[in-house]
Amino acid sequence: MGEEATISTKRVYSGRTLRLRVDRVRLSSGRVTTREIVGHRGAVAIVALDDEGQVLLVQQYRKPVERALLELPAGTLEPGENPEDCAFRELQEETGYRADTLRSLTTFYTTPGYSSEHMYLYLAQDLHPVAACAEQDECIEVLHLPLDQAVEQVRRGEIRDAKSIAGLLFVADLLRQQQSDPA
């Protein structure tokens, strides 16, 4: 697989959370084509598990898909913000909980076909309630579900958000491995 050489870049839009550009590129075959690219500064997603094995999920309306989705707490990195700090901040803002234990699990690209968004996935445990402070443009409902029930909702297609599917399945597998491998 060859790299694509950028010939030119046209900036189309720059907003609060994303930027859109159109790159003219030369493929390794020599053919010239265009790529529409959404630039994103990165984000975090948090699988927050309480002491009873329940996962905190947020339900909120998502205008691009015209429906309410059940998701992991998540959010965009502020300019220059450390992903771990962002995870602590977003967990509190969206759920009203603080974690004493935060573990980095993995990172992944959400939609590399057109976006540079890089997602950092965390496991939050040892939770305790604090004041929630959702952003003014967010209407969020927090739900507590047993992890196995949330995973079943993934399997039934009821949880359809990619970061949530990846995070829930990742943590369910991690916990299954920990239970079968005594330390």
C-alpha positions as CSV (number, residue, x, y, z in Angstrom):
1,M,0.0,0.0,0.0
2,G,1.5,3.3,-1.0
3,E,1.1,6.6,0.6
4,E,-1.0,9.4,-0.9
5,A,1.0,12.6,-1.7
6,T,-0.9,15.8,-1.0
7,I,-0.8,18.1,-4.0
8,S,-3.0,20.9,-2.6
9,T,-5.3,21.6,0.3
10,K,-8.4,23.8,0.3
11,R,-9.8,24.7,3.7
12,V,-13.6,24.7,3.5
13,Y,-14.8,25.2,7.1
14,S,-13.4,25.7,10.6
15,G,-15.7,25.5,13.6
16,R,-15.6,24.9,17.3
17,T,-14.9,21.2,17.2
18,L,-14.0,20.3,13.6
19,R,-12.5,21.6,10.4
20,L,-13.2,20.5,6.8
21,R,-10.7,20.5,4.1
22,V,-10.5,19.0,0.6
23,D,-7.1,17.6,-0.4
24,R,-6.0,16.9,-3.9
25,V,-3.7,13.8,-3.7
26,R,-1.6,11.7,-6.0
27,L,-2.1,7.9,-5.5
28,S,0.8,5.5,-5.7
29,S,-0.5,4.6,-9.1
30,G,0.0,8.2,-10.3
31,R,-3.7,8.9,-10.5
32,V,-4.9,12.2,-9.0
33,T,-8.1,12.4,-6.9
34,T,-9.6,14.3,-4.0
35,R,-10.1,13.5,-0.3
36,E,-12.7,15.3,1.9
37,I,-11.2,15.3,5.4
38,V,-12.8,16.3,8.7
39,G,-10.1,17.4,11.1
40,H,-10.8,16.7,14.7
41,R,-8.6,17.4,17.8
42,G,-9.4,14.0,19.4
43,A,-11.8,12.7,22.1
44,V,-12.2,10.4,25.0
45,A,-14.8,7.7,25.9
46,I,-15.2,6.3,29.4
47,V,-16.5,2.9,30.5
48,A,-17.5,3.9,34.1
49,L,-18.2,0.8,36.3
50,D,-19.6,1.2,39.8
51,D,-19.0,-1.2,42.7
52,E,-22.0,-3.3,41.7
53,G,-20.7,-3.9,38.2
54,Q,-23.1,-1.4,36.6
55,V,-22.0,0.7,33.8
56,L,-23.0,4.4,33.5
57,L,-24.4,5.3,30.2
58,V,-25.8,8.5,28.9
59,Q,-28.8,8.9,26.7
60,Q,-29.0,12.0,24.5
61,Y,-30.5,13.1,21.2
62,R,-28.1,13.1,18.3
63,K,-29.2,15.5,15.6
64,P,-27.1,13.9,12.7
65,V,-29.0,10.6,13.1
66,E,-32.3,12.2,14.3
67,R,-32.6,9.9,17.4
68,A,-31.7,9.5,21.0
69,L,-28.7,7.2,21.5
70,L,-27.5,5.3,24.5
71,E,-23.7,5.9,24.8
72,L,-20.7,5.9,27.0
73,P,-19.8,9.2,28.5
74,A,-17.4,10.9,26.1
75,G,-16.2,14.3,24.9
76,T,-13.8,16.3,22.8
77,L,-10.4,17.3,24.0
78,E,-9.9,21.0,24.6
79,P,-6.9,22.5,22.8
80,G,-3.8,21.3,24.6
81,E,-5.8,19.2,27.1
82,N,-4.3,15.9,28.3
83,P,-6.7,12.9,27.4
84,E,-6.7,11.7,31.0
85,D,-7.8,15.1,32.3
86,C,-10.5,15.2,29.6
87,A,-11.8,11.8,30.7
88,F,-12.1,13.0,34.4
89,R,-13.8,16.2,33.2
90,E,-16.2,14.5,30.8
91,L,-17.2,11.8,33.3
92,Q,-18.1,14.4,35.9
93,E,-19.8,16.8,33.4
94,E,-22.0,14.1,31.8
95,T,-22.7,11.7,34.7
96,G,-22.2,13.6,38.0
97,Y,-19.6,11.0,39.1
98,R,-15.9,11.2,39.8
99,A,-13.5,8.2,39.6
100,D,-10.7,7.5,42.0
101,T,-9.3,5.0,39.5
102,L,-8.9,5.8,35.8
103,R,-7.1,3.3,33.5
104,S,-6.2,3.9,29.9
105,L,-7.3,0.9,27.8
106,T,-6.6,1.7,24.1
107,T,-6.9,4.3,21.4
108,F,-8.5,4.0,18.0
109,Y,-9.6,6.1,15.0
110,T,-13.4,6.5,14.9
111,T,-13.9,7.0,11.2
112,P,-10.5,7.1,9.3
113,G,-12.1,7.0,5.9
114,Y,-12.9,10.8,6.3
115,S,-11.9,12.0,9.8
116,S,-8.7,12.3,11.8
117,E,-10.6,11.8,15.1
118,H,-8.5,9.8,17.5
119,M,-10.4,8.4,20.5
120,Y,-8.9,7.5,23.9
121,L,-10.7,4.8,25.8
122,Y,-10.6,4.6,29.6
123,L,-12.0,2.4,32.4
124,A,-13.2,4.4,35.4
125,Q,-13.8,2.7,38.7
126,D,-14.2,3.6,42.4
127,L,-16.9,6.0,41.5
128,H,-18.5,8.6,43.9
129,P,-21.2,11.1,43.1
130,V,-20.3,14.8,42.7
131,A,-22.2,17.7,41.2
132,A,-22.9,17.2,37.5
133,C,-22.3,20.1,35.2
134,A,-23.4,19.3,31.7
135,E,-22.7,21.9,29.1
136,Q,-25.6,24.2,28.3
137,D,-26.3,22.6,24.9
138,E,-26.5,19.1,26.3
139,C,-29.6,17.3,27.5
140,I,-28.4,14.1,29.1
141,E,-30.1,11.3,31.0
142,V,-27.8,9.0,33.0
143,L,-28.6,5.3,33.2
144,H,-27.0,2.6,35.3
145,L,-27.1,-0.8,33.6
146,P,-25.4,-4.1,34.5
147,L,-22.5,-4.5,32.2
148,D,-23.8,-7.8,30.8
149,Q,-27.1,-6.2,30.0
150,A,-25.4,-3.3,28.2
151,V,-23.4,-5.9,26.2
152,E,-26.6,-7.7,25.3
153,Q,-28.0,-4.4,24.1
154,V,-25.0,-4.1,21.8
155,R,-25.6,-7.6,20.5
156,R,-29.3,-6.8,19.8
157,G,-28.4,-3.6,18.0
158,E,-29.9,-1.3,20.6
159,I,-26.6,0.4,21.4
160,R,-25.5,1.6,18.0
161,D,-22.8,4.1,18.8
162,A,-19.4,2.8,17.6
163,K,-17.3,4.1,20.6
164,S,-19.8,2.6,23.0
165,I,-19.9,-0.8,21.2
166,A,-16.0,-0.9,21.2
167,G,-15.7,0.2,24.8
168,L,-18.4,-2.1,26.2
169,L,-17.1,-5.1,24.4
170,F,-13.5,-4.3,25.2
171,V,-14.2,-4.0,28.9
172,A,-16.5,-7.1,29.0
173,D,-13.7,-9.1,27.4
174,L,-11.0,-7.6,29.8
175,L,-13.1,-8.5,32.9
176,R,-13.8,-12.0,31.5
177,Q,-10.0,-12.5,31.1
178,Q,-9.3,-11.2,34.6
179,Q,-11.8,-13.6,36.1
180,S,-10.4,-16.6,34.2
181,D,-6.7,-15.7,34.9
182,P,-6.3,-15.5,38.7
183,A,-3.5,-13.1,39.6
